Structures are given as C-alpha cells and as structure tokens.
Amino acid sequence: MKFIKSLYLNNFFFYVLLGIIGMFVCAFIFPRLYDGVWFVVLVLSTFLLLDILLLYLAKTGIEATRNTPEKLSNGDLNPVKIAIKNQYTFPISVKIIDEIPFQFQVRDFKILKNIKASAHEDIQYELRPTERGEYYFGNLNIYVSSPLKLISRRFTFDKDQMVPTYPSYIQLKKYDLFAFSNNLFQYGIKKIRRIGHTMEFEQIKEYVQGDDLRTLNWKATAKKNALMVNQFQDEKSQSVYLAIDKGRSMQMPFNGLSLLDYAINSTLVLSNVILKKQDKAGIFAFSKKVENRVFAEKRGSQMQKILETLYNIKTDFFESDYSRLYVDIKKNINQRSLIILYTNFETMDGLNRQLPYLKGIAKSHLLVVIFFSNTELNQIINKKTETIQEVYDKVIAEKFMFEKRLIANELKKYGIHSILTQPENLTLDAINKYLEIKSRGIL
C-alpha cells in the first residue's frame, strides 16, 4: 500500500503513451506498423519496470530536512532552508512541494532541482508573514525522478512543524547599533542634562565646603560630632512608556500589514534603543480598556518581557476609550515620563473628541502622538488627472492630506509633540524623535 501511495506517473510517461496511441491509430491505416507499435509498448514497459527498480531498490533514496528560524519575524522576509542529500548512485530530478502555513495563502508552491549522484544540496526560499501567531507547516513532499523520468517516488519529511511569528526582531537587530549613537541624523550639539537630587540614596559623608546644606543629616552629625551630609546619585534614567492604540483606527492595512502590527514592530525596536540609552522602557496597549502592561524598568530581562507581551497582543478592533487611558495613566504613572502614543486620526473631528484627554495627559507628562499618513492618497494626488471623476478624487485626497497636517498643528498648539509618518518610515521616525528629545533635554 505504501508503494502505491508513493508512486506517481510523470507527464513524460503520458506523452509517450499518447504517442503510442497515435501509432496504433496509424497502424489501422498501415498494418505493417502494427508489430512495430507493440515493440514500442514492450520497450516502454521495460523502461517503466527499470525506472521502478532504480527508485525503489534503495529504502532511503534521499534524506531531507526543513530548517526554519526558531521564530518568524513579522513583516520581514524570513529564510526557510531545505537540505537534501541524494543517496542514489545516479543523478536525480526533484520536485519540492512544501506545505507552508495557510496564512500565506500560497497554493502553487513548487521548486524544481537537479541533484548529482551522492551529492548534497541546500535550497532556500523566503516567507513574509503579516500577522503574529502560530504558523503550522505540513509535510515536506519531495518527488524524486531518475534520468528515465517516467515515474516519481514521493518522500515525506518534517510533518506538523509549528513556528511562532513574533514582532519584527529583524528590525530590532537592524537598528540595534543606533542605540550607541547620539542620533540617526544630526540635531546639533547634544546638551547633557544632569537632573538634581533624587531619592536614590548613595552614602553619608562628611561635609565639605560647597555641599548643599539642605542635605545635612542631623542624626549622623550628632553621633559623629561633625557635620555629615546625605549624598544622592544623579538620576541617569528616565521612564519612557510606549502606548499602543489597538482600536478600530489601527486596523487599516498597508503592504499586507496592519497599522497595529507596524506600531508593535516599532515599539519593540524603540524599547531596545531606550534600554540601551540607560532609560527605563515600559509598554501598554488599550482599546476598550488598558491591558498588556509592562511597567517601565531597566532590568536585564525587560526586553524579553516586552517581546512576549507584544507577541500576545490581541484585539477585536473596538472603538478606543481615551477616557480610560487618561484615568489609567493618572493612576499608575506617578513620575513625569515620556509617553509615546501610537494611534491614528483621520479627521479633525476624530481628534477633537479625544483632545481633552490628550491635553490632560500632556499636563503631567511629555506626550508624543504618532499617527499615519495615507500613502494611497499620495498616489492619487500625484497622478495626472484626465477625467472629472479623477479631478474630484484628487481634490478629496488633498483635503484629507491637508486635514492630517491640521491635526499635527492642533496638537502642537497645546504643547503636544506629534509625528506624521508613513508606515514604512515609522520605526526610523520614532527613534529620531526619541533621540531628539534626549539631546534637547526637554523631558
């Protein structure tokens, strides 16, 4: 039964068979051809039997493995490698049909390759996932043909392999070196801001001229019978929270990836830069309520914690409740922090509904609102118009783009920083804004 299931007749066999049928038709007209046609049938049968023997006498004709990354990077091209070892003593032709996860919706996957006798071949293809979650690979099917090419023998490997898709760790590696530079583009001379005394106590020492008299420790002075002062560490790290709106406005797709996933990928990269800059990074997401929270800290395990939290963000794209966001920030973030909010506003009306809450957040914290420009509108604006309908579409597109700029100006009027960016430039623009704020010392 296994033999029958693994044996497949190739197209070449049917072409030959079709030729033989044509020869039989001709034999009715020219009877002398009849014996010759049966000889051809005998030759075909002999070669068919020989082909079966060549492919099936060896129990393990080939060995193959599918090597995938430990996890896939969302929105990036991920390499998948197939290693094949030919154990036959003759060259073979292989057709590789890998059952890749259904999320990719690829139904015509096929790789053709010729492999020399007793040789090893590495084959690579790339996959670009556009959503986070678990991706299941099915069978790795390899159809092997001998030089006769009449039949194929199917080999099956690596059944039911699961690979999770995480936020873009490839971008994380790409931008990792930027954390060690002052900025990606020059903003001028960097101002070093040394914040005064904090609650980070370091030691008690004897008073020397110039020490702040307000730090005198009277209990230690009485015991030592000499003036003693408390010494504090200068604050080197500041809290930065990355807030992700996972509401309906973030459902819009761009190049197959939703705005939410672009924000998640950017959050991962920016969190790494923040921690490398010795600041404390935290994240949370919100729609109907605030969840997926990681408090701002500077631990060694913070990046792994952020990565796992971002991977597990799920949403039904409900309408976002900014009043809950305001109340939650006021309740849980007591120290003045930098809050970078990933969201999207399409109209001034949409902004005005949420503006009171954004102004309330900006009173206690430094708020940066990141929202997206619609690149499809740029295509309509730049397209040459030929009909009245195209002129109408262009005017409407220009109106929407102008409204985006109005939103940025309205936020600026209330002291709220903003970034209007295209999805593909989101990570770069967000890092630049953070480094600009660091260099200007405005937090």
C-alpha positions in Angstrom: 0.0 0.0 0.0 2.8 2.4 0.8 4.4 1.6 -2.6 1.2 2.5 -4.4 0.7 5.7 -2.5 4.3 6.9 -3.1 4.4 6.1 -6.9 3.4 8.8 -9.4 3.4 8.7 -13.2 5.2 11.7 -14.7 4.0 13.7 -17.6 6.7 12.3 -19.8 5.1 8.8 -19.4 1.8 10.1 -20.6 3.3 11.9 -23.6 5.0 8.6 -24.7 1.7 6.8 -24.1 -0.2 9.4 -26.2 2.4 8.8 -29.0 1.8 5.1 -28.8 -1.9 5.5 -29.1 -1.3 7.7 -32.2 0.8 5.0 -33.6 -1.9 2.4 -33.1 -4.3 4.7 -35.0 -1.8 4.8 -37.8 -1.5 1.0 -37.7 -5.1 0.7 -38.8 -4.2 2.6 -41.9 -0.8 1.0 -42.4 -1.0 -2.6 -40.9 2.8 -3.1 -41.3 3.3 -0.7 -38.4 1.3 -2.9 -36.0 4.2 -5.2 -34.9 6.5 -2.2 -34.5 4.0 -0.4 -32.2 3.8 -3.5 -29.9 7.6 -3.5 -29.8 7.5 0.2 -28.6 5.0 -0.9 -25.9 7.4 -3.6 -24.8 10.2 -1.1 -24.7 8.1 1.3 -22.6 7.1 -1.4 -20.2 10.7 -2.5 -19.8 11.9 1.1 -19.1 9.0 1.6 -16.7 9.9 -1.5 -14.7 13.6 -0.4 -14.8 12.6 3.0 -13.5 10.6 1.5 -10.6 13.6 -0.7 -9.7 16.0 2.2 -9.8 13.9 4.3 -7.4 12.6 1.6 -5.0 15.5 -0.8 -4.5 17.1 1.8 -2.1 15.0 2.1 1.1 16.3 5.6 1.9 16.9 7.1 -1.5 17.1 10.7 -0.1 17.3 12.4 3.2 15.8 15.9 3.7 15.1 18.4 6.5 13.4 21.7 6.6 15.3 24.3 8.7 13.2 27.2 9.8 14.1 30.1 12.1 13.2 29.5 15.8 10.6 32.2 15.3 9.5 34.2 12.3 9.8 38.0 12.1 6.5 39.7 11.4 6.6 41.8 8.2 10.0 40.7 7.1 11.4 38.1 4.7 12.3 35.0 6.7 14.6 32.4 5.1 13.5 28.7 5.1 16.2 26.2 4.1 15.7 22.7 2.8 18.7 20.4 3.0 18.6 17.4 0.6 21.1 14.5 0.5 21.0 12.2 -2.6 21.9 8.7 -1.6 21.3 7.2 -5.1 24.2 6.4 -7.3 22.8 8.3 -10.2 21.7 11.9 -10.7 18.1 12.7 -9.8 15.5 15.4 -10.5 13.4 16.5 -7.6 10.2 18.5 -7.3 9.7 20.0 -3.8 6.2 20.8 -2.6 6.4 22.2 0.9 3.0 22.5 2.7 3.6 26.0 4.0 1.1 27.6 6.6 -2.3 28.5 5.4 -1.8 32.2 6.5 0.4 32.8 3.4 -2.4 31.6 1.0 0.2 30.1 -1.4 -1.3 27.2 -3.4 1.2 26.9 -6.2 4.4 26.4 -4.3 6.9 24.2 -6.3 10.7 24.1 -6.6 12.4 22.0 -9.3 16.1 21.0 -8.8 18.6 18.6 -10.3 21.0 16.9 -7.8 24.1 15.0 -8.8 24.8 11.4 -7.6 25.6 11.1 -3.9 25.5 14.9 -3.6 24.2 17.3 -1.0 22.0 20.3 -2.0 20.8 23.3 0.1 17.7 25.1 -1.2 16.3 28.3 0.3 13.1 30.2 -0.1 11.6 33.1 1.8 8.3 33.8 3.6 6.9 37.1 4.7 4.3 36.7 7.5 1.9 39.6 8.0 0.3 38.7 11.3 1.5 37.4 14.7 0.7 34.0 16.0 1.5 30.3 15.4 2.3 29.1 11.9 2.0 25.3 11.2 4.0 23.7 8.4 2.6 20.5 6.9 4.5 17.8 5.1 7.7 18.4 3.2 6.9 16.4 0.0 9.8 15.6 -2.4 9.1 13.8 -5.6 12.2 12.1 -7.0 12.7 11.1 -10.6 15.5 9.1 -12.2 17.2 10.0 -15.5 14.4 8.0 -17.3 11.8 10.4 -15.9 8.8 8.0 -16.3 7.8 7.9 -12.7 8.3 9.8 -9.4 8.7 8.5 -5.9 7.4 10.6 -3.1 9.3 11.1 0.1 7.7 12.8 3.1 9.6 14.6 5.8 9.0 17.0 8.8 5.3 16.7 9.4 3.4 19.2 11.5 6.1 21.7 12.4 5.0 24.8 14.4 6.9 28.1 14.2 5.6 31.2 16.1 5.7 34.6 14.4 6.9 37.4 16.7 7.1 41.2 16.3 9.9 42.1 13.9 13.2 41.1 15.7 15.0 41.5 12.3 14.3 45.3 12.6 15.5 45.0 16.2 18.9 43.8 15.0 18.9 46.3 12.1 18.5 49.3 14.4 20.5 47.9 17.4 23.6 49.9 16.6 21.7 53.2 16.6 21.3 52.9 20.3 25.0 53.6 20.7 25.0 56.8 18.6 23.5 60.1 19.7 21.1 60.2 16.8 20.4 59.0 13.3 20.5 62.5 11.9 22.3 65.5 13.3 20.3 67.7 15.6 23.3 69.9 16.6 25.3 69.8 19.8 23.9 67.5 22.4 23.1 69.0 25.7 23.8 66.8 28.7 21.1 67.3 31.3 22.0 66.3 34.8 18.9 66.2 36.9 19.4 67.3 40.5 18.9 65.3 43.7 16.6 62.3 43.6 15.5 59.7 46.1 18.3 57.4 45.0 20.4 57.5 48.2 24.1 56.6 47.8 26.0 57.3 51.1 26.6 59.6 54.1 29.8 61.6 54.0 31.5 64.4 55.9 30.5 67.9 54.9 32.9 69.9 52.8 32.6 73.4 51.6 30.2 73.7 48.7 27.9 70.8 49.8 24.2 71.6 49.8 23.2 72.5 53.4 19.8 71.1 52.8 21.2 67.6 52.7 22.6 67.7 56.3 21.9 64.5 58.2 21.4 65.7 61.8 21.2 62.3 63.4 24.6 61.3 61.8 26.0 64.7 62.8 25.1 64.2 66.4 26.6 60.7 66.5 29.8 61.7 64.7 30.1 65.1 66.3 30.9 66.5 62.9 28.7 67.8 60.1 27.5 64.9 57.9 25.5 65.1 54.7 23.5 62.7 52.6 24.9 62.1 49.1 22.5 61.1 46.4 23.1 59.6 42.9 22.4 61.8 39.9 19.4 60.5 38.0 20.6 58.9 34.8 17.5 57.1 33.6 14.0 58.4 32.8 10.8 56.5 32.3 9.5 56.1 28.7 6.2 54.4 28.1 5.1 53.3 24.6 1.3 53.2 24.4 -0.3 51.3 21.5 -3.9 52.1 20.4 -5.3 48.7 19.3 -8.7 50.1 18.4 -10.6 50.3 15.1 -8.4 53.1 13.7 -5.4 50.8 13.7 -7.0 48.1 11.5 -6.1 49.8 8.2 -3.7 47.6 6.2 -0.5 48.7 4.4 1.5 46.2 2.3 -0.4 43.4 3.9 0.5 44.5 7.5 -2.0 46.4 9.7 -1.1 49.7 11.3 -1.3 47.9 14.7 1.5 45.5 13.7 3.6 48.4 12.4 3.2 50.0 15.8 4.1 46.8 17.6 7.2 46.3 15.5 8.3 49.9 16.1 7.6 49.5 19.8 10.0 46.5 20.0 12.8 48.3 18.3 12.3 51.6 20.2 12.2 49.8 23.5 15.6 48.3 22.8 17.0 51.7 21.9 15.5 53.2 25.1 17.1 50.5 27.3 20.5 50.8 25.6 20.3 54.6 26.3 20.0 53.7 30.0 16.4 54.8 30.3 13.5 52.7 31.6 11.2 51.3 29.0 7.6 50.3 29.5 4.6 49.5 27.3 0.8 49.1 27.4 -2.0 48.7 24.9 -5.6 49.9 25.0 -8.9 49.9 23.2 -12.0 49.5 25.5 -9.6 49.1 28.4 -5.9 49.3 29.2 -4.0 46.0 29.2 -0.8 44.2 28.0 1.1 46.3 30.5 4.8 46.2 31.3 5.9 48.8 33.8 9.0 50.9 33.0 12.1 49.2 34.4 15.7 48.8 33.4 16.2 45.1 34.1 18.2 42.6 32.1 15.0 40.6 31.3 13.0 43.7 30.3 13.4 43.2 26.6 12.2 39.6 26.7 9.2 40.6 28.8 8.3 43.3 26.3 8.8 40.9 23.4 6.4 38.3 24.9 3.8 40.9 25.8 3.9 42.4 22.3 3.5 38.9 20.8 0.4 38.2 22.9 -1.4 41.5 22.0 -4.9 40.6 20.6 -7.7 42.8 19.7 -11.2 42.9 18.1 -10.5 46.5 16.9 -13.2 48.1 19.1 -13.6 51.9 19.4 -10.7 53.1 21.6 -11.7 54.7 25.0 -9.3 57.6 25.6 -11.0 58.4 28.9 -9.9 55.1 30.4 -6.4 55.7 29.0 -6.3 59.1 30.8 -7.5 57.7 34.1 -5.1 54.7 33.9 -2.1 56.9 33.2 -3.0 59.3 36.0 -3.4 56.4 38.4 -0.4 54.2 37.5 2.3 56.6 36.2 3.1 59.0 39.1 6.5 60.2 37.9 6.8 62.6 35.0 7.5 60.4 32.0 7.8 60.4 28.2 4.7 58.8 26.7 4.8 57.9 23.0 1.3 57.1 21.8 0.9 55.1 18.6 -2.6 55.9 17.2 -4.3 57.2 14.0 -6.6 60.2 13.4 -8.1 60.6 10.0 -10.2 63.8 10.7 -10.2 66.8 12.9 -13.5 65.7 14.4 -11.8 62.4 15.4 -9.0 64.4 17.1 -11.4 66.9 18.8 -13.3 64.0 20.5 -10.1 62.8 22.2 -8.2 66.1 22.6 -9.4 66.9 26.2 -7.8 63.6 27.3 -4.6 64.1 25.4 -4.3 67.6 26.9 -4.9 66.1 30.4 -2.1 63.6 29.8 0.3 66.3 28.5 -0.2 68.4 31.7 1.7 65.7 33.8 3.9 64.0 31.1 5.7 64.7 27.9 3.4 63.3 25.3 4.3 62.4 21.7 1.4 61.3 19.4 2.4 59.3 16.4 -0.2 59.0 13.6 -0.1 57.9 10.0 -0.3 59.5 6.6 -2.3 57.5 3.9 0.2 56.7 1.2 -2.5 55.7 -1.2 -3.8 59.3 -1.1 -0.3 60.5 -2.2 -0.6 58.2 -5.3 -4.0 59.9 -6.2 -2.6 63.4 -5.6 0.5 62.8 -7.8 -1.5 61.1 -10.6 -2.2 63.1 -13.7 -6.0 63.7 -13.9 -7.8 63.2 -17.2 -11.5 62.9 -16.2 -13.9 64.9 -14.0 -14.1 61.9 -11.6 -10.3 61.8 -11.2 -10.3 65.6 -10.5 -12.9 65.1 -7.8 -10.9 62.2 -6.3 -7.7 64.3 -6.3 -9.5 67.2 -4.5 -10.9 64.9 -1.8 -7.4 63.3 -1.4 -5.8 66.7 -1.0 -8.4 67.7 1.6 -7.7 64.6 3.7 -3.9 65.2 3.5 -4.4 68.8 4.5 -6.5 67.7 7.4 -3.7 65.5 8.6 -1.4 68.5 8.7 -4.1 70.4 10.6 -4.1 67.7 13.2 -0.4 68.0 13.7 -0.7 71.8 14.1 -3.6 71.4 16.5 -1.6 69.1 18.8 1.4 71.5 18.6 -0.8 74.3 19.8 -1.4 72.5 23.1 2.3 71.6 23.6 1.8 68.0 22.4 4.6 66.7 20.2 3.5 64.8 17.1 4.9 62.7 14.3 3.0 62.3 11.0 4.7 59.4 9.3 4.3 56.8 6.6 4.1 53.2 7.9 7.4 52.1 6.3 9.2 55.0 8.0 7.5 54.6 11.4 10.4 53.0 13.3 13.0 55.4 12.0 10.9 58.5 12.7 10.1 57.2 16.2 13.7 56.6 17.1 14.7 60.0 15.7 12.1 61.7 17.8 13.2 60.0 21.0 16.8 60.8 20.4 15.9 64.4 19.6 14.0 64.7 22.9 17.1 63.1 24.7 19.5 65.5 23.0 17.4 68.6 23.8 16.8 67.5 27.4 13.2 68.6 27.3 11.9 65.7 29.4 
